[in-house]
Amino acid sequence: MKRRSFLKAGAVGATAAAATIAAPAVVRAQERFQWRMTNAYPPGAPFYSTGPGSPEDFAKRVDAMSGGRLKIQHFGAGELIPALEGFDAVRSGTVELNAANAYFWAGKSFAAQYFTTVPFGLNFQGQNAWLYHGGGLELWHELYSDFGLVAFPLNNTGVQMTGWFREPIEKIEDFDGLKMRIPGLAGKVYSALGVNVKLLPGGEIFPALERGVIDAAEFVGPYQDRRMGLQNAAKYYYTTGWHEPQNTGELLINKAVWEKLPSDLQEIVKAAAQASVLESHAWSEAVNAEALADLVENEGVNAQALPQDIVTRMRELTLEVLEEEAGKDEAVKKVHTAFFEFKKKWDRWAGISESVYHTQVR
């Protein structure tokens, strides 16, 4: 009887001890979080703020997937901070999240641009392959670690257009002296051609182009460009987006805040962001076809490809610029080398799969 009493007491004690150990984990699992997310793009902008695959859509998805344990309040550009101050706001802890594009932070590190797009680089399929399964995401985190940040892909426009021009572009010399809104690595290439490069937030592009403050502008593609009314400021619309064969949006997160988030909520954030990448790209592909037809047939837009000799020269300059920048900084060189080594392997596959398909069935 004494033995049974001893064992019973031991069992009760063990159960109580287990409950004590488990209690913090249970409490932690039920903890709720309220985050704020700013945006480089204005309120109400499809894709960039609202609609399928947008930051607002992402926030709703996280709320639903987490059962309300993680709520994210979204603010468009200017509602909480100016458009291009998200990097510093997240870094300082003023807000937990920011939606933008990594190439806006080229001043922080030139290498950041590789995680948005690279001229003559990877397309949507290739970029996702590199980021998710080719070591790209790990390099992104490594680059941002010193800033106290982490980042994940948030959306993707797919291939973009070269842009809108007030006057036709017929030869490479036509770029000399041109004032153009163009962000990212492409700006370096255009600068080498004598272009006066301007970095303007999306909301400032139309008035600048309409008033002649700039002579040309690149934004996204037919649907987004038509919505901004760019066809009313310029009529020459060139393709294809050599400068942005795809465009990856960035979900920027304060690293200290991220590391305090329970692991299950971290997985929810990552899954919701990845779902937004797929959703946003699918939506973009669906709406661009209709928009392009409307611009050409009803708005008098002259849509055409850039002359091949111009594209060839652009590619030569791109490689020169990238090699030069990679030689200046070890972090840039590491990302640059990894990107192009992956691209070389991936191009072999794309060359006998997608490329052949599009050539033979059209």
Stockholm file with secondary structure:
# STOCKHOLM 1.0

chainA/1-362         MKRRSFLKAGAVGATAAAATIAAPAVVRAQERFQWRMTNAYPPGAPFYSTGPGSPEDFAKRVDAMSGGRLKIQHFGAGELIPALEGFDAVRSGTVELNAANAYFWAGKSFAAQYFTTVPFGLNFQGQNAWLYHGGGLELWHELYSDFGLVAFPLNNTGVQMTGWFREPIEKIEDFDGLKMRIPGLAGKVYSALGVNVKLLPGGEIFPALERGVIDAAEFVGPYQDRRMGLQNAAKYYYTTGWHEPQNTGELLINKAVWEKLPSDLQEIVKAAAQASVLESHAWSEAVNAEALADLVENEGVNAQALPQDIVTRMRELTLEVLEEEAGKDEAVKKVHTAFFEFKKKWDRWAGISESVYHTQVR
#=GR chainA/1-362 SS CHHHHHHHHHHHHHHHHHHHHHHHHHHHHHCCEEEEEEESSCTTCBTTTBSTTSHHHHHHHHHHHTTTSEEEEECCTTTSSCTTCHHHHHHHTSSSEEEECGGGGTTTCGGGGGGTCCTTCCCHHHHHHHHHHSSHHHHHHHHHHTTTEEEEEEEECCSCCCEEESSCCCSGGGGTTCEEECCSHHHHHHHHTTCEEECCCGGGHHHHHHTTSSSEECCSCHHHHHHHTGGGTCCEEEECCTTCSSCEEEEEEEHHHHHHSCHHHHHHHHHHHHHHHHHHHHHHHHHHHHHHHHHHHHSCCEEEECCHHHHHHHHHHHHHHHHHHHTTCHHHHHHHHHHHHHHHHHHHHHHHTHHHHHHHHC
#=GC SS_cons         CHHHHHHHHHHHHHHHHHHHHHHHHHHHHHCCEEEEEEESSCTTCBTTTBSTTSHHHHHHHHHHHTTTSEEEEECCTTTSSCTTCHHHHHHHTSSSEEEECGGGGTTTCGGGGGGTCCTTCCCHHHHHHHHHHSSHHHHHHHHHHTTTEEEEEEEECCSCCCEEESSCCCSGGGGTTCEEECCSHHHHHHHHTTCEEECCCGGGHHHHHHTTSSSEECCSCHHHHHHHTGGGTCCEEEECCTTCSSCEEEEEEEHHHHHHSCHHHHHHHHHHHHHHHHHHHHHHHHHHHHHHHHHHHHSCCEEEECCHHHHHHHHHHHHHHHHHHHTTCHHHHHHHHHHHHHHHHHHHHHHHTHHHHHHHHC
//
